[in-house]
Amino acid sequence: MLTLFEAVVLGIVQGIAEWLPISSEGMTSLVMINFFGKSLSEALPISIWLHIGTMLAAVVFLRKDIIVILRNIPRYLQRESVEKKANDT
């Protein structure tokens, strides 16, 4: 089980490392193992939950853009179909 302090530190590490070209899972696992004395078998599930949290945060933050993209998929597919038919003739 994580303490509040450990959770905050890991959240900060995950928040910074996720957007950098480094392994955020590796960074959070290293912090848990080297600084908090967790085993690898304890660190990996926590890292996975951190990734899920990051994904949910990104979806919430980008929700308007995601909605626009999803709404435009039918229009894009229709345009692709029309362009393909025009190229075939």
Biopython code that builds the backbone (N, CA, C, O; Angstrom):
import numpy as np
from Bio.PDB.StructureBuilder import StructureBuilder

atoms = [
    (1, "MET", "N", (0.842, -1.182, 0.000)),
    (1, "MET", "CA", (0.000, 0.000, 0.000)),
    (1, "MET", "C", (0.885, 1.243, 0.000)),
    (1, "MET", "O", (1.929, 1.278, 0.652)),
    (2, "LEU", "N", (0.462, 2.237, -0.725)),
    (2, "LEU", "CA", (1.219, 3.479, -0.810)),
    (2, "LEU", "C", (0.779, 4.459, 0.259)),
    (2, "LEU", "O", (-0.395, 4.522, 0.626)),
    (3, "THR", "N", (1.740, 5.219, 0.750)),
    (3, "THR", "CA", (1.391, 6.330, 1.629)),
    (3, "THR", "C", (0.982, 7.503, 0.747)),
    (3, "THR", "O", (1.212, 7.484, -0.462)),
    (4, "LEU", "N", (0.388, 8.503, 1.339)),
    (4, "LEU", "CA", (-0.006, 9.687, 0.585)),
    (4, "LEU", "C", (1.221, 10.358, -0.025)),
    (4, "LEU", "O", (1.184, 10.795, -1.175)),
    (5, "PHE", "N", (2.303, 10.440, 0.738)),
    (5, "PHE", "CA", (3.539, 11.049, 0.248)),
    (5, "PHE", "C", (4.061, 10.299, -0.979)),
    (5, "PHE", "O", (4.428, 10.918, -1.978)),
    (6, "GLU", "N", (4.094, 8.968, -0.900)),
    (6, "GLU", "CA", (4.563, 8.160, -2.026)),
    (6, "GLU", "C", (3.685, 8.372, -3.258)),
    (6, "GLU", "O", (4.186, 8.494, -4.376)),
    (7, "ALA", "N", (2.388, 8.414, -3.044)),
    (7, "ALA", "CA", (1.460, 8.611, -4.157)),
    (7, "ALA", "C", (1.669, 9.970, -4.820)),
    (7, "ALA", "O", (1.634, 10.078, -6.046)),
    (8, "VAL", "N", (1.886, 11.001, -4.015)),
    (8, "VAL", "CA", (2.112, 12.341, -4.565)),
    (8, "VAL", "C", (3.418, 12.381, -5.357)),
    (8, "VAL", "O", (3.462, 12.914, -6.466)),
    (9, "VAL", "N", (4.476, 11.817, -4.785)),
    (9, "VAL", "CA", (5.770, 11.799, -5.478)),
    (9, "VAL", "C", (5.654, 11.033, -6.793)),
    (9, "VAL", "O", (6.140, 11.499, -7.824)),
    (10, "LEU", "N", (5.021, 9.869, -6.767)),
    (10, "LEU", "CA", (4.865, 9.075, -7.985)),
    (10, "LEU", "C", (3.993, 9.790, -9.018)),
    (10, "LEU", "O", (4.253, 9.702, -10.218)),
    (11, "GLY", "N", (2.978, 10.485, -8.561)),
    (11, "GLY", "CA", (2.141, 11.260, -9.477)),
    (11, "GLY", "C", (2.926, 12.362, -10.166)),
    (11, "GLY", "O", (2.741, 12.616, -11.356)),
    (12, "ILE", "N", (3.799, 13.013, -9.416)),
    (12, "ILE", "CA", (4.639, 14.064, -9.998)),
    (12, "ILE", "C", (5.615, 13.468, -11.007)),
    (12, "ILE", "O", (5.773, 13.987, -12.112)),
    (13, "VAL", "N", (6.269, 12.373, -10.619)),
    (13, "VAL", "CA", (7.210, 11.709, -11.535)),
    (13, "VAL", "C", (6.487, 11.268, -12.805)),
    (13, "VAL", "O", (6.984, 11.489, -13.909)),
    (14, "GLN", "N", (5.331, 10.655, -12.657)),
    (14, "GLN", "CA", (4.550, 10.196, -13.812)),
    (14, "GLN", "C", (4.126, 11.376, -14.670)),
    (14, "GLN", "O", (4.227, 11.320, -15.896)),
    (15, "GLY", "N", (3.658, 12.437, -14.044)),
    (15, "GLY", "CA", (3.198, 13.606, -14.787)),
    (15, "GLY", "C", (4.292, 14.257, -15.607)),
    (15, "GLY", "O", (4.035, 14.762, -16.700)),
    (16, "ILE", "N", (5.502, 14.249, -15.091)),
    (16, "ILE", "CA", (6.627, 14.832, -15.827)),
    (16, "ILE", "C", (7.149, 13.851, -16.872)),
    (16, "ILE", "O", (7.343, 14.218, -18.031)),
    (17, "ALA", "N", (7.375, 12.606, -16.461)),
    (17, "ALA", "CA", (8.025, 11.630, -17.340)),
    (17, "ALA", "C", (7.139, 11.173, -18.493)),
    (17, "ALA", "O", (7.656, 10.792, -19.543)),
    (18, "GLU", "N", (5.828, 11.201, -18.327)),
    (18, "GLU", "CA", (4.934, 10.685, -19.374)),
    (18, "GLU", "C", (5.098, 11.442, -20.681)),
    (18, "GLU", "O", (4.991, 10.843, -21.751)),
    (19, "TRP", "N", (5.351, 12.724, -20.625)),
    (19, "TRP", "CA", (5.394, 13.540, -21.829)),
    (19, "TRP", "C", (6.808, 13.720, -22.367)),
    (19, "TRP", "O", (7.006, 14.412, -23.366)),
    (20, "LEU", "N", (7.790, 13.107, -21.716)),
    (20, "LEU", "CA", (9.174, 13.167, -22.181)),
    (20, "LEU", "C", (9.512, 11.878, -22.929)),
    (20, "LEU", "O", (8.862, 10.853, -22.724)),
    (21, "PRO", "N", (10.517, 11.925, -23.786)),
    (21, "PRO", "CA", (10.877, 10.707, -24.530)),
    (21, "PRO", "C", (11.698, 9.727, -23.687)),
    (21, "PRO", "O", (12.769, 9.279, -24.095)),
    (22, "ILE", "N", (11.180, 9.413, -22.522)),
    (22, "ILE", "CA", (11.787, 8.420, -21.625)),
    (22, "ILE", "C", (10.673, 7.498, -21.151)),
    (22, "ILE", "O", (9.493, 7.801, -21.331)),
    (23, "SER", "N", (11.036, 6.395, -20.559)),
    (23, "SER", "CA", (10.032, 5.450, -20.081)),
    (23, "SER", "C", (9.475, 5.920, -18.741)),
    (23, "SER", "O", (10.157, 5.857, -17.719)),
    (24, "SER", "N", (8.239, 6.388, -18.755)),
    (24, "SER", "CA", (7.635, 6.830, -17.498)),
    (24, "SER", "C", (7.401, 5.649, -16.571)),
    (24, "SER", "O", (7.504, 5.783, -15.352)),
    (25, "GLU", "N", (7.084, 4.487, -17.147)),
    (25, "GLU", "CA", (6.906, 3.293, -16.310)),
    (25, "GLU", "C", (8.223, 2.920, -15.650)),
    (25, "GLU", "O", (8.256, 2.555, -14.474)),
    (26, "GLY", "N", (9.303, 3.012, -16.406)),
    (26, "GLY", "CA", (10.621, 2.736, -15.840)),
    (26, "GLY", "C", (10.988, 3.720, -14.745)),
    (26, "GLY", "O", (11.537, 3.337, -13.712)),
    (27, "MET", "N", (10.680, 4.991, -14.975)),
    (27, "MET", "CA", (10.998, 6.012, -13.965)),
    (27, "MET", "C", (10.211, 5.783, -12.678)),
    (27, "MET", "O", (10.777, 5.833, -11.586)),
    (28, "THR", "N", (8.911, 5.533, -12.803)),
    (28, "THR", "CA", (8.115, 5.327, -11.589)),
    (28, "THR", "C", (8.527, 4.042, -10.881)),
    (28, "THR", "O", (8.543, 3.987, -9.652)),
    (29, "SER", "N", (8.859, 3.014, -11.648)),
    (29, "SER", "CA", (9.313, 1.761, -11.028)),
    (29, "SER", "C", (10.635, 1.966, -10.303)),
    (29, "SER", "O", (10.819, 1.470, -9.192)),
    (30, "LEU", "N", (11.559, 2.696, -10.927)),
    (30, "LEU", "CA", (12.842, 2.974, -10.272)),
    (30, "LEU", "C", (12.661, 3.764, -8.981)),
    (30, "LEU", "O", (13.307, 3.472, -7.975)),
    (31, "VAL", "N", (11.789, 4.757, -9.009)),
    (31, "VAL", "CA", (11.541, 5.550, -7.798)),
    (31, "VAL", "C", (10.954, 4.665, -6.708)),
    (31, "VAL", "O", (11.378, 4.736, -5.555)),
    (32, "MET", "N", (9.986, 3.836, -7.063)),
    (32, "MET", "CA", (9.372, 2.965, -6.050)),
    (32, "MET", "C", (10.376, 1.977, -5.477)),
    (32, "MET", "O", (10.387, 1.740, -4.269)),
    (33, "ILE", "N", (11.216, 1.401, -6.322)),
    (33, "ILE", "CA", (12.174, 0.394, -5.861)),
    (33, "ILE", "C", (13.317, 1.039, -5.087)),
    (33, "ILE", "O", (13.661, 0.581, -3.998)),
    (34, "ASN", "N", (13.911, 2.102, -5.640)),
    (34, "ASN", "CA", (15.105, 2.690, -5.032)),
    (34, "ASN", "C", (14.825, 3.629, -3.867)),
    (34, "ASN", "O", (15.623, 3.698, -2.932)),
    (35, "PHE", "N", (13.720, 4.345, -3.901)),
    (35, "PHE", "CA", (13.454, 5.319, -2.847)),
    (35, "PHE", "C", (12.442, 4.840, -1.812)),
    (35, "PHE", "O", (12.514, 5.223, -0.644)),
    (36, "PHE", "N", (11.506, 4.006, -2.237)),
    (36, "PHE", "CA", (10.452, 3.585, -1.318)),
    (36, "PHE", "C", (10.545, 2.119, -0.930)),
    (36, "PHE", "O", (9.688, 1.624, -0.197)),
    (37, "GLY", "N", (11.559, 1.416, -1.401)),
    (37, "GLY", "CA", (11.801, 0.038, -0.989)),
    (37, "GLY", "C", (10.764, -0.974, -1.448)),
    (37, "GLY", "O", (10.594, -2.016, -0.815)),
    (38, "LYS", "N", (10.075, -0.682, -2.533)),
    (38, "LYS", "CA", (9.084, -1.624, -3.065)),
    (38, "LYS", "C", (9.790, -2.668, -3.923)),
    (38, "LYS", "O", (10.868, -2.413, -4.460)),
    (39, "SER", "N", (9.188, -3.828, -4.047)),
    (39, "SER", "CA", (9.724, -4.852, -4.945)),
    (39, "SER", "C", (9.193, -4.591, -6.351)),
    (39, "SER", "O", (8.247, -3.826, -6.535)),
    (40, "LEU", "N", (9.807, -5.229, -7.333)),
    (40, "LEU", "CA", (9.355, -5.059, -8.713)),
    (40, "LEU", "C", (7.918, -5.542, -8.879)),
    (40, "LEU", "O", (7.141, -4.944, -9.624)),
    (41, "SER", "N", (7.566, -6.622, -8.189)),
    (41, "SER", "CA", (6.196, -7.138, -8.296)),
    (41, "SER", "C", (5.182, -6.183, -7.671)),
    (41, "SER", "O", (4.009, -6.209, -8.041)),
    (42, "GLU", "N", (5.610, -5.345, -6.734)),
    (42, "GLU", "CA", (4.727, -4.311, -6.178)),
    (42, "GLU", "C", (4.701, -3.079, -7.075)),
    (42, "GLU", "O", (3.671, -2.415, -7.191)),
    (43, "ALA", "N", (5.831, -2.774, -7.710)),
    (43, "ALA", "CA", (5.961, -1.546, -8.489)),
    (43, "ALA", "C", (5.195, -1.599, -9.809)),
    (43, "ALA", "O", (4.605, -0.598, -10.218)),
    (44, "LEU", "N", (5.195, -2.738, -10.475)),
    (44, "LEU", "CA", (4.570, -2.814, -11.799)),
    (44, "LEU", "C", (3.062, -2.553, -11.792)),
    (44, "LEU", "O", (2.588, -1.780, -12.625)),
    (45, "PRO", "N", (2.290, -3.163, -10.891)),
    (45, "PRO", "CA", (0.845, -2.836, -10.894)),
    (45, "PRO", "C", (0.571, -1.359, -10.598)),
    (45, "PRO", "O", (-0.355, -0.770, -11.155)),
    (46, "ILE", "N", (1.373, -0.774, -9.729)),
    (46, "ILE", "CA", (1.193, 0.649, -9.423)),
    (46, "ILE", "C", (1.495, 1.481, -10.663)),
    (46, "ILE", "O", (0.789, 2.447, -10.951)),
    (47, "SER", "N", (2.541, 1.110, -11.398)),
    (47, "SER", "CA", (2.876, 1.817, -12.638)),
    (47, "SER", "C", (1.742, 1.719, -13.654)),
    (47, "SER", "O", (1.436, 2.687, -14.349)),
    (48, "ILE", "N", (1.131, 0.559, -13.733)),
    (48, "ILE", "CA", (0.009, 0.389, -14.664)),
    (48, "ILE", "C", (-1.150, 1.300, -14.273)),
    (48, "ILE", "O", (-1.755, 1.931, -15.139)),
    (49, "TRP", "N", (-1.466, 1.377, -12.986)),
    (49, "TRP", "CA", (-2.537, 2.267, -12.529)),
    (49, "TRP", "C", (-2.187, 3.729, -12.790)),
    (49, "TRP", "O", (-3.064, 4.534, -13.106)),
    (50, "LEU", "N", (-0.907, 4.071, -12.658)),
    (50, "LEU", "CA", (-0.487, 5.436, -12.980)),
    (50, "LEU", "C", (-0.715, 5.735, -14.460)),
    (50, "LEU", "O", (-1.138, 6.837, -14.810)),
    (51, "HIS", "N", (-0.441, 4.768, -15.328)),
    (51, "HIS", "CA", (-0.685, 4.952, -16.763)),
    (51, "HIS", "C", (-2.173, 5.119, -17.049)),
    (51, "HIS", "O", (-2.557, 5.947, -17.875)),
    (52, "ILE", "N", (-2.998, 4.351, -16.382)),
    (52, "ILE", "CA", (-4.449, 4.485, -16.566)),
    (52, "ILE", "C", (-4.902, 5.876, -16.131)),
    (52, "ILE", "O", (-5.719, 6.505, -16.804)),
    (53, "GLY", "N", (-4.377, 6.349, -15.016)),
    (53, "GLY", "CA", (-4.707, 7.694, -14.547)),
    (53, "GLY", "C", (-4.264, 8.765, -15.528)),
    (53, "GLY", "O", (-4.985, 9.735, -15.763)),
    (54, "THR", "N", (-3.082, 8.593, -16.098)),
    (54, "THR", "CA", (-2.583, 9.542, -17.095)),
    (54, "THR", "C", (-3.477, 9.547, -18.325)),
    (54, "THR", "O", (-3.792, 10.607, -18.866)),
    (55, "MET", "N", (-3.887, 8.357, -18.769)),
    (55, "MET", "CA", (-4.763, 8.261, -19.931)),
    (55, "MET", "C", (-6.092, 8.969, -19.662)),
    (55, "MET", "O", (-6.582, 9.719, -20.506)),
    (56, "LEU", "N", (-6.667, 8.731, -18.496)),
    (56, "LEU", "CA", (-7.939, 9.376, -18.164)),
    (56, "LEU", "C", (-7.787, 10.891, -18.093)),
    (56, "LEU", "O", (-8.658, 11.626, -18.559)),
    (57, "ALA", "N", (-6.682, 11.360, -17.510)),
    (57, "ALA", "CA", (-6.442, 12.802, -17.435)),
    (57, "ALA", "C", (-6.295, 13.403, -18.831)),
    (57, "ALA", "O", (-6.821, 14.483, -19.100)),
    (58, "ALA", "N", (-5.585, 12.710, -19.720)),
    (58, "ALA", "CA", (-5.414, 13.205, -21.089)),
    (58, "ALA", "C", (-6.748, 13.228, -21.831)),
    (58, "ALA", "O", (-7.027, 14.171, -22.572)),
    (59, "VAL", "N", (-7.572, 12.201, -21.639)),
    (59, "VAL", "CA", (-8.885, 12.158, -22.294)),
    (59, "VAL", "C", (-9.763, 13.308, -21.800)),
    (59, "VAL", "O", (-10.440, 13.957, -22.597)),
    (60, "VAL", "N", (-9.755, 13.559, -20.504)),
    (60, "VAL", "CA", (-10.550, 14.665, -19.958)),
    (60, "VAL", "C", (-10.039, 15.997, -20.496)),
    (60, "VAL", "O", (-10.829, 16.851, -20.897)),
    (61, "PHE", "N", (-8.720, 16.174, -20.506)),
    (61, "PHE", "CA", (-8.136, 17.430, -20.971)),
    (61, "PHE", "C", (-8.407, 17.658, -22.457)),
    (61, "PHE", "O", (-8.669, 18.785, -22.876)),
    (62, "LEU", "N", (-8.345, 16.603, -23.243)),
    (62, "LEU", "CA", (-8.502, 16.712, -24.697)),
    (62, "LEU", "C", (-9.901, 16.330, -25.175)),
    (62, "LEU", "O", (-10.094, 16.078, -26.364)),
    (63, "ARG", "N", (-10.871, 16.285, -24.276)),
    (63, "ARG", "CA", (-12.199, 15.778, -24.609)),
    (63, "ARG", "C", (-12.852, 16.532, -25.763)),
    (63, "ARG", "O", (-13.509, 15.906, -26.595)),
    (64, "LYS", "N", (-12.697, 17.843, -25.842)),
    (64, "LYS", "CA", (-13.329, 18.596, -26.933)),
    (64, "LYS", "C", (-12.721, 18.215, -28.278)),
    (64, "LYS", "O", (-13.437, 18.041, -29.265)),
    (65, "ASP", "N", (-11.410, 18.087, -28.311)),
    (65, "ASP", "CA", (-10.749, 17.675, -29.553)),
    (65, "ASP", "C", (-11.146, 16.255, -29.938)),
    (65, "ASP", "O", (-11.371, 15.970, -31.114)),
    (66, "ILE", "N", (-11.231, 15.375, -28.965)),
    (66, "ILE", "CA", (-11.618, 13.988, -29.228)),
    (66, "ILE", "C", (-13.035, 13.929, -29.790)),
    (66, "ILE", "O", (-13.303, 13.171, -30.722)),
    (67, "ILE", "N", (-13.935, 14.722, -29.231)),
    (67, "ILE", "CA", (-15.323, 14.756, -29.717)),
    (67, "ILE", "C", (-15.373, 15.246, -31.161)),
    (67, "ILE", "O", (-16.090, 14.676, -31.982)),
    (68, "VAL", "N", (-14.619, 16.295, -31.477)),
    (68, "VAL", "CA", (-14.584, 16.814, -32.854)),
    (68, "VAL", "C", (-14.072, 15.746, -33.815)),
    (68, "VAL", "O", (-14.640, 15.547, -34.889)),
    (69, "ILE", "N", (-13.009, 15.065, -33.429)),
    (69, "ILE", "CA", (-12.452, 14.009, -34.284)),
    (69, "ILE", "C", (-13.468, 12.897, -34.501)),
    (69, "ILE", "O", (-13.670, 12.451, -35.630)),
    (70, "LEU", "N", (-14.106, 12.448, -33.426)),
    (70, "LEU", "CA", (-15.081, 11.362, -33.546)),
    (70, "LEU", "C", (-16.275, 11.765, -34.401)),
    (70, "LEU", "O", (-16.792, 10.955, -35.170)),
    (71, "ARG", "N", (-16.711, 13.007, -34.271)),
    (71, "ARG", "CA", (-17.845, 13.471, -35.076)),
    (71, "ARG", "C", (-17.492, 13.582, -36.550)),
    (71, "ARG", "O", (-18.371, 13.453, -37.402)),
    (72, "ASN", "N", (-16.235, 13.817, -36.866)),
    (72, "ASN", "CA", (-15.823, 13.992, -38.257)),
    (72, "ASN", "C", (-15.425, 12.694, -38.943)),
    (72, "ASN", "O", (-15.145, 12.705, -40.142)),
    (73, "ILE", "N", (-15.392, 11.590, -38.234)),
    (73, "ILE", "CA", (-15.022, 10.312, -38.851)),
    (73, "ILE", "C", (-15.967, 9.938, -39.992)),
    (73, "ILE", "O", (-15.480, 9.575, -41.062)),
    (74, "PRO", "N", (-17.297, 10.007, -39.824)),
    (74, "PRO", "CA", (-18.182, 9.650, -40.952)),
    (74, "PRO", "C", (-17.944, 10.535, -42.182)),
    (74, "PRO", "O", (-17.958, 10.044, -43.311)),
    (75, "ARG", "N", (-17.729, 11.822, -41.967)),
    (75, "ARG", "CA", (-17.475, 12.737, -43.079)),
    (75, "ARG", "C", (-16.162, 12.381, -43.782)),
    (75, "ARG", "O", (-16.084, 12.420, -45.010)),
    (76, "TYR", "N", (-15.151, 12.040, -43.019)),
    (76, "TYR", "CA", (-13.860, 11.639, -43.586)),
    (76, "TYR", "C", (-14.000, 10.356, -44.402)),
    (76, "TYR", "O", (-13.478, 10.260, -45.512)),
    (77, "LEU", "N", (-14.703, 9.376, -43.851)),
    (77, "LEU", "CA", (-14.890, 8.112, -44.562)),
    (77, "LEU", "C", (-15.677, 8.314, -45.853)),
    (77, "LEU", "O", (-15.385, 7.686, -46.871)),
    (78, "GLN", "N", (-16.667, 9.185, -45.805)),
    (78, "GLN", "CA", (-17.465, 9.466, -46.994)),
    (78, "GLN", "C", (-16.596, 10.134, -48.058)),
    (78, "GLN", "O", (-16.690, 9.790, -49.236)),
    (79, "ARG", "N", (-15.762, 11.075, -47.660)),
    (79, "ARG", "CA", (-14.886, 11.765, -48.603)),
    (79, "ARG", "C", (-13.881, 10.791, -49.221)),
    (79, "ARG", "O", (-13.607, 10.851, -50.420)),
    (80, "GLU", "N", (-13.334, 9.896, -48.400)),
    (80, "GLU", "CA", (-12.397, 8.887, -48.906)),
    (80, "GLU", "C", (-13.071, 8.020, -49.961)),
    (80, "GLU", "O", (-12.469, 7.706, -50.988)),
    (81, "SER", "N", (-14.313, 7.636, -49.710)),
    (81, "SER", "CA", (-15.059, 6.800, -50.656)),
    (81, "SER", "C", (-15.283, 7.537, -51.970)),
    (81, "SER", "O", (-15.118, 6.954, -53.041)),
    (82, "VAL", "N", (-15.654, 8.801, -51.900)),
    (82, "VAL", "CA", (-15.896, 9.603, -53.103)),
    (82, "VAL", "C", (-14.598, 9.778, -53.883)),
    (82, "VAL", "O", (-14.596, 9.664, -55.109)),
    (83, "GLU", "N", (-13.497, 10.051, -53.193)),
    (83, "GLU", "CA", (-12.208, 10.230, -53.870)),
    (83, "GLU", "C", (-11.749, 8.934, -54.525)),
    (83, "GLU", "O", (-11.182, 8.960, -55.617)),
    (84, "LYS", "N", (-11.985, 7.811, -53.875)),
    (84, "LYS", "CA", (-11.587, 6.523, -54.441)),
    (84, "LYS", "C", (-12.382, 6.237, -55.712)),
    (84, "LYS", "O", (-11.824, 5.766, -56.703)),
    (85, "LYS", "N", (-13.685, 6.520, -55.686)),
    (85, "LYS", "CA", (-14.518, 6.307, -56.872)),
    (85, "LYS", "C", (-14.065, 7.214, -58.013)),
    (85, "LYS", "O", (-14.053, 6.793, -59.170)),
    (86, "ALA", "N", (-13.694, 8.447, -57.698)),
    (86, "ALA", "CA", (-13.242, 9.385, -58.729)),
    (86, "ALA", "C", (-11.927, 8.920, -59.341)),
    (86, "ALA", "O", (-11.712, 9.092, -60.541)),
    (87, "ASN", "N", (-11.059, 8.344, -58.551)),
    (87, "ASN", "CA", (-9.772, 7.860, -59.058)),
    (87, "ASN", "C", (-9.917, 6.583, -59.868)),
    (87, "ASN", "O", (-9.102, 6.317, -60.751)),
    (88, "ASP", "N", (-10.943, 5.790, -59.583)),
    (88, "ASP", "CA", (-11.157, 4.529, -60.291)),
    (88, "ASP", "C", (-11.707, 4.747, -61.699)),
    (88, "ASP", "O", (-11.559, 3.883, -62.563)),
    (89, "THR", "N", (-12.336, 5.889, -61.932)),
    (89, "THR", "CA", (-12.947, 6.116, -63.247)),
    (89, "THR", "C", (-12.008, 6.773, -64.214)),
    (89, "THR", "O", (-12.380, 7.027, -65.359)),
]
sb = StructureBuilder()
sb.init_structure("model")
sb.init_model(0)
sb.init_chain("A")
sb.init_seg("    ")
for serial, (resi, resn, name, xyz) in enumerate(atoms, 1):
    if name == "N":
        sb.init_residue(resn, " ", resi, " ")
    sb.init_atom(name, np.array(xyz, "f"), 0.0, 1.0, " ", f" {name:<3s}", serial, name[0])
structure = sb.get_structure()
